[in-house]
């Protein structure tokens, strides 16, 4: 009986805390790349080049990828499947593309949920600022709201690694 009261207390705590947390999560990382904005845009506006810089493509060489739709821009889509826990399976599809400035991507992780990522490119004197962001709407998913608190520390390092890879690849393209 004592155990049931303890369990009920934990459940009530999760519900109360979950209801008090924001239903949306936003996480982003930024880097400046010394390469033409058009070149960087070509990397984020097509999944045909995504694995050249993606932090997840390197984690499991056995991951299968399928790219479909137009070669780039809206409708370009990638499906992946991996047994690796940190890669998993899912799909991503470009849902908005503003040349050289913005690419928005819908991510579907199946039972693990859906989210939206975006790449914003801005020309600076020192190069092109690239901001990669992730937005999730947890709605009434109280555990999702709690998970949202950890999103920055869980996914942020991967975004940082991906942006460093993108910088290395794009700047190497410029150097020839």
ROFIDO-764263 format. One line per 8 residues: for each residue x, y, z of N, C-alpha, C, O. Coordinates in pm, whole numbers, plus 50000, padded with zeros to 5 digits. Example, Ala and Ser with C-alpha at 12.3 -4.5 7.8 and 13.67 -1.06 7.14 Angstrom:
51319 49431 50780 51230 49550 50780 51320 49670 50780 51424 49668 50846 | 51285 49775 50708 51367 49894 50714 51290 50003 50787 51341 50114 50804
This chain:
50082 49881 50000 50000 50000 50000 50086 50126 50000 50055 50224 49932 | 50194 50121 50077 50285 50235 50083 50346 50262 49946 50363 50377 49905 | 50379 50155 49876 50438 50168 49742 50341 50236 49646 50381 50320 49566 | 50213 50200 49653 50112 50260 49565 50096 50409 49592 50080 50488 49499 | 50100 50447 49719 50092 50590 49754 50214 50664 49699 50202 50775 49647 | 50329 50602 49712 50453 50662 49659 50444 50678 49507 50479 50783 49452 | 50397 50573 49440 50382 50576 49294 50281 50682 49253 50305 50756 49157 | 50170 50690 49321 50068 50791 49292 50125 50931 49312 50096 51022 49234
50206 50950 49415 50270 51079 49439 50362 51119 49324 50364 51235 49283 | 50437 51023 49273 50527 51050 49159 50446 51087 49036 50481 51180 48963 | 50339 51014 49012 50254 51043 48896 50193 51182 48907 50191 51257 48809 | 50143 51216 49023 50085 51350 49044 50192 51457 49024 50164 51561 48963 | 50312 51433 49074 50422 51528 49057 50455 51548 48908 50472 51661 48864 | 50462 51439 48833 50490 51449 48689 50380 51528 48619 50409 51612 48534 | 50255 51502 48654 50143 51574 48592 50151 51723 48624 50139 51806 48535 | 50170 51756 48751 50175 51897 48792 50293 51968 48726 50277 52076 48668
50411 51908 48735 50530 51970 48673 50511 51981 48522 50540 52085 48463 | 50462 51875 48459 50440 51876 48315 50344 51986 48272 50366 52051 48170 | 50239 52007 48348 50142 52112 48314 50200 52252 48329 50157 52345 48260 | 50297 52267 48418 50358 52399 48439 50467 52431 48337 50505 52548 48321 | 50517 52330 48268 50625 52352 48171 50569 52399 48037 50453 52373 48005 | 50651 52469 47958 50605 52514 47827 50574 52394 47736 50639 52290 47745 | 50476 52412 47649 50438 52304 47557 50527 52303 47433 50520 52210 47352 | 50610 52404 47417 50699 52412 47299 50844 52422 47343 50877 52482 47446
50930 52362 47262 51074 52365 47287 51143 52425 47165 51111 52391 47052 | 51238 52514 47190 51320 52572 47083 51466 52557 47122 51504 52585 47236 | 51548 52513 47027 51691 52497 47049 51760 52541 46921 51711 52511 46812 | 51872 52611 46932 51945 52651 46811 52093 52665 46839 52136 52685 46953 | 52169 52654 46731 52313 52675 46734 52349 52757 46610 52282 52752 46508 | 52459 52834 46623 52500 52925 46516 52650 52913 46493 52728 52888 46585 | 52690 52932 46367 52832 52934 46330 52849 53033 46214 52753 53060 46142 | 52968 53086 46197 53000 53171 46082 53092 53092 45990 53194 53039 46034
53055 53086 45862 53130 53009 45763 53184 53103 45657 53112 53188 45604 | 53312 53088 45626 53377 53171 45525 53364 53104 45389 53459 53044 45338 | 53245 53114 45332 53214 53055 45201 53096 53131 45143 53022 53195 45217 | 53078 53125 45012 52963 53195 44952 52829 53142 45005 52812 53022 45025 | 52738 53234 45026 52606 53199 45078 52537 53098 44987 52468 53008 45036 | 52554 53111 44856 52491 53019 44761 52543 52876 44780 52466 52781 44769 | 52672 52861 44807 52730 52728 44828 52675 52664 44955 52634 52548 44954 | 52673 52740 45063 52621 52688 45189 52474 52649 45172 52431 52544 45220
52398 52735 45104 52257 52707 45081 52239 52574 45006 52146 52499 45034 | 52328 52546 44911 52316 52421 44834 52333 52299 44924 52277 52193 44895 | 52407 52311 45033 52425 52200 45126 52301 52177 45213 52270 52063 45245 | 52232 52283 45252 52117 52267 45341 51984 52258 45267 51882 52227 45328 | 51984 52284 45137 51861 52284 45057 51843 52153 44979 51755 52144 44894 | 51925 52053 45008 51915 51924 44940 51972 51816 45031 52079 51833 45090 | 51900 51705 45041 51950 51596 45123 52056 51513 45052 52116 51425 45113 | 52079 51540 44924 52183 51466 44852 52322 51497 44908 52415 51418 44888
52339 51609 44976 52468 51647 45034 52466 51646 45187 52566 51677 45251 | 52353 51611 45245 52336 51616 45390 52436 51527 45462 52492 51567 45564 | 52459 51409 45412 52548 51315 45481 52695 51355 45471 52779 51294 45537 | 52727 51455 45389 52865 51506 45383 52901 51581 45511 53018 51596 45544 | 52799 51628 45582 52827 51706 45702 52743 51667 45824 52769 51717 45934 | 52646 51582 45807 52558 51542 45915 52635 51473 46028 52719 51387 46002 | 52607 51509 46153 52675 51442 46264 52625 51299 46284 52694 51219 46347 | 52508 51267 46233 52451 51134 46256 52493 51033 46150 52497 50913 46178
52525 51077 46030 52563 50985 45923 52690 50910 45958 52709 50796 45914 | 52776 50971 46037 52904 50909 46073 52889 50809 46188 52978 50726 46208 | 52780 50816 46263 52763 50729 46380 52738 50584 46344 52781 50494 46416 | 52668 50560 46233 52637 50424 46195 52654 50408 46045 52567 50447 45967 | 52767 50351 46002 52790 50333 45858 52691 50236 45794 52685 50228 45671 | 52615 50162 45874 52517 50068 45820 52378 50131 45801 52285 50063 45759 | 52365 50259 45832 52237 50326 45812 52201 50324 45664 52286 50346 45578 | 52074 50297 45636 52027 50304 45497 51955 50436 45476 51881 50483 45563
51978 50496 45361 51919 50625 45327 51847 50613 45194 51893 50545 45103 | 51734 50681 45184 51662 50690 45057 51621 50835 45038 51554 50894 45123 | 51661 50893 44926 51628 51032 44896 51527 51031 44781 51543 50957 44684 | 51424 51113 44794 51320 51117 44691 51273 51260 44670 51314 51352 44740 | 51187 51276 44570 51133 51407 44538 51227 51484 44448 51318 51426 44389 | 51206 51614 44438 51294 51696 44355 51437 51692 44408 51459 51657 44524 | 51532 51729 44325 51674 51725 44364 51705 51818 44481 51795 51790 44560 | 51632 51928 44491 51653 52023 44600 51525 52102 44623 51431 52096 44544
51523 52174 44732 51409 52260 44763 51289 52185 44817 51298 52069 44859 | 51174 52254 44814 51051 52200 44869 51018 52064 44807 51016 52048 44685 | 50992 51968 44894 50957 51833 44849 51074 51736 44850 51052 51615 44845 | 51198 51786 44857 51313 51697 44868 51301 51625 45002 51278 51689 45105 | 51317 51493 45001 51289 51414 45121 51394 51307 45141 51449 51252 45045 | 51422 51278 45268 51516 51171 45303 51452 51081 45408 51396 51129 45507 | 51462 50950 45385 51421 50850 45485 51548 50778 45528 51635 50750 45445 | 51559 50748 45656 51675 50674 45704 51629 50565 45800 51523 50574 45862
51713 50463 45810 51683 50353 45901 51814 50300 45958 51907 50268 45884 | 51819 50291 46091 51939 50245 46160 51900 50172 46287 51801 50206 46352 | 51979 50073 46321 51959 50002 46447 52031 50075 46561 52007 50045 46678 | 52117 50171 46527 52192 50247 46627 52096 50336 46705 52017 50410 46646 | 52103 50330 46837 52012 50403 46925 52015 50554 46901 51911 50619 46910 | 52131 50610 46871 52144 50754 46853 52107 50800 46713 52103 50921 46687 | 52081 50708 46622 52043 50743 46485 51896 50712 46461 51821 50798 46416 | 51855 50590 46492 51715 50552 46478 51665 50554 46335 51743 50540 46240
51535 50570 46320 51472 50572 46188 51377 50690 46180 51326 50738 46282 | 51355 50737 46059 51263 50848 46041 51274 50908 45903 51329 50848 45811 | 51220 51028 45891 51226 51098 45762 51232 51247 45786 51195 51297 45893 | 51280 51317 45686 51279 51462 45688 51248 51512 45548 51290 51453 45448 | 51173 51620 45543 51125 51673 45414 51133 51825 45417 51089 51889 45513 | 51189 51882 45312 51197 52028 45302 51057 52081 45274 50992 52041 45177 | 51010 52172 45361 50875 52226 45348 50874 52374 45309 50769 52427 45273 | 50989 52440 45317 51000 52579 45274 51144 52606 45234 51238 52557 45297
51159 52684 45130 51293 52716 45081 51293 52856 45021 51228 52881 44919 | 51365 52947 45084 51382 53083 45034 51528 53096 44993 51616 53097 45079 | 51555 53105 44862 51693 53101 44813 51792 53185 44894 51775 53305 44915 | 51895 53114 44937 52013 53168 45004 51986 53223 45144 52076 53281 45205 | 51861 53207 45196 51828 53264 45326 51770 53165 45427 51807 53169 45544 | 51680 53076 45383 51606 52994 45478 51565 52861 45416 51521 52855 45301 | 51580 52755 45494 51527 52623 45460 51458 52571 45585 51518 52568 45692 | 51331 52530 45571 51258 52469 45682 51233 52323 45649 51200 52288 45536
51249 52237 45751 51241 52092 45733 51146 52031 45836 51155 52061 45955 | 51056 51945 45789 50968 51870 45877 51034 51738 45907 51072 51664 45816 | 51049 51706 46036 51112 51582 46080 51007 51490 46141 50925 51532 46222 | 51010 51364 46100 50917 51265 46153 50997 51147 46208 51065 51077 46133 | 50990 51127 46339 51063 51019 46405 50969 50905 46442 51000 50827 46532 | 50856 50894 46374 50760 50789 46402 50701 50805 46540 50655 50914 46576 | 50703 50699 46619 50645 50701 46753 50716 50799 46846 50661 50838 46949 | 50837 50840 46810 50913 50932 46896 50871 51077 46874 50916 51166 46947
50787 51103 46775 50735 51238 46756 50780 51306 46628 50850 51249 46544 | 50737 51429 46618 50766 51511 46501 50819 51646 46549 50794 51688 46662 | 50892 51711 46460 50943 51843 46492 50974 51916 46363 50953 51864 46254 | 51023 52037 46376 51061 52116 46260 51199 52175 46285 51228 52226 46394 | 51284 52167 46184 51417 52226 46191 51423 52337 46086 51347 52338 45989 | 51515 52429 46106 51535 52532 46004 51681 52573 46000 51755 52561 46098 | 51719 52620 45884 51853 52674 45860 51834 52817 45812 51770 52839 45709 | 51888 52913 45885 51883 53053 45845 52023 53099 45810 52117 53078 45886
52037 53161 45693 52166 53209 45646 52161 53361 45636 52069 53417 45576 | 52261 53427 45694 52269 53573 45691 52411 53614 45656 52507 53566 45717 | 52425 53701 45558 52557 53749 45517 52609 53850 45619 52541 53947 45653 | 52730 53826 45668 52800 53917 45757 52930 53960 45689 52968 53904 45587 | 52997 54059 45745 53127 54100 45691 53229 53987 45702 53317 53973 45617 | 53217 53907 45807 53314 53801 45833 53279 53666 45769 53354 53570 45784 | 53168 53659 45699 53125 53534 45636 52974 53520 45643 52902 53620 45654 | 52927 53397 45635 52784 53371 45639 52749 53309 45775 52804 53205 45813
52659 53372 45844 52611 53317 45970 52503 53215 45939 52404 53245 45873 | 52522 53092 45989 52425 52985 45970 52369 52949 46107 52443 52915 46199 | 52238 52958 46120 52170 52921 46243 52082 52799 46214 51993 52804 46130 | 52109 52692 46285 52035 52567 46272 51949 52555 46397 52002 52552 46508 | 51818 52548 46379 51729 52542 46495 51635 52422 46489 51613 52363 46383 | 51580 52389 46603 51486 52279 46617 51370 52328 46702 51390 52386 46808 | 51248 52303 46655 51129 52341 46729 51037 52220 46742 51010 52149 46645 | 50990 52198 46865 50898 52088 46892 50777 52142 46966 50789 52227 47055
50660 52093 46928 50536 52126 46997 50490 51999 47068 50448 51904 47002 | 50497 51998 47200 50465 51879 47277 50315 51868 47307 50268 51764 47352 | 50241 51976 47282 50099 51974 47312 50074 51933 47456 50131 51992 47548 | 49989 51833 47476 49955 51786 47611 50041 51668 47655 50012 51605 47757 | 50146 51637 47578 50237 51528 47615 50325 51577 47730 50426 51643 47708 | 50286 51543 47852 50355 51594 47971 50498 51542 47982 50587 51616 48023 | 50520 51417 47946 50657 51364 47947 50740 51433 47838 50859 51458 47857 | 50677 51463 47725 50745 51538 47619 50789 51675 47665 50898 51721 47630
50705 51740 47744 50741 51871 47798 50862 51860 47891 50951 51945 47888 | 50864 51757 47973 50978 51735 48061 51102 51704 47978 51210 51757 48005 | 51087 51619 47877 51196 51586 47786 51248 51712 47716 51367 51724 47689 | 51157 51805 47687 51195 51930 47622 51297 52010 47701 51377 52084 47643 | 51296 51995 47832 51395 52064 47916 51536 52015 47889 51633 52089 47908 | 51548 51890 47844 51679 51830 47820 51723 51840 47674 51834 51799 47639 | 51636 51893 47588 51663 51895 47444 51793 51968 47411 51872 51920 47330 | 51815 52081 47474 51934 52159 47443 52061 52081 47472 52154 52080 47392
52066 52015 47587 52187 51940 47622 52199 51809 47546 52310 51757 47528 | 52088 51754 47500 52092 51627 47427 52122 51646 47278 52203 51572 47221 | 52058 51744 47216 52071 51762 47071 52169 51874 47035 52228 51873 46927 | 52185 51970 47125 52274 52083 47099 52414 52044 47055 52464 52098 46956 | 52480 51951 47124 52615 51910 47081 52618 51850 46939 52715 51868 46867 | 52512 51780 46900 52505 51726 46764 52492 51839 46662 52554 51834 46556 | 52411 51939 46694 52398 52054 46604 52532 52128 46592 52570 52172 46483 | 52602 52143 46704 52734 52208 46700 52830 52129 46612 52902 52188 46530
52832 51996 46627 52920 51912 46545 52881 51921 46398 52967 51930 46311 | 52751 51919 46370 52706 51930 46232 52745 52063 46168 52787 52066 46053 | 52732 52170 46243 52771 52302 46190 52922 52310 46168 52967 52369 46070 | 53000 52252 46258 53145 52249 46237 53179 52169 46111 53265 52209 46032 | 53110 52056 46092 53131 51975 45970 53092 52053 45846 53164 52051 45746 | 52978 52123 45852 52933 52204 45738 53035 52312 45706 53066 52336 45589 | 53089 52376 45808 53191 52479 45788 53315 52419 45720 53368 52476 45625 | 53358 52304 45770 53477 52239 45713 53454 52201 45566 53541 52224 45482
53341 52143 45536 53311 52099 45399 53298 52219 45305 53355 52219 45195 | 53223 52321 45347 53201 52438 45260 53332 52515 45238 53362 52555 45126 | 53408 52535 45344 53534 52610 45329 53635 52529 45247 53716 52588 45175 | 53632 52397 45256 53720 52313 45172 53680 52323 45026 53766 52322 44938 | 53550 52331 44999 53503 52350 44860 53556 52480 44801 53594 52484 44684 | 53558 52585 44882 53606 52716 44835 53757 52710 44810 53806 52766 44711 | 53830 52642 44898 53976 52633 44886 54016 52549 44766 54128 52561 44715 | 53923 52465 44719 53947 52386 44598 54014 52259 44629 54042 52180 44538
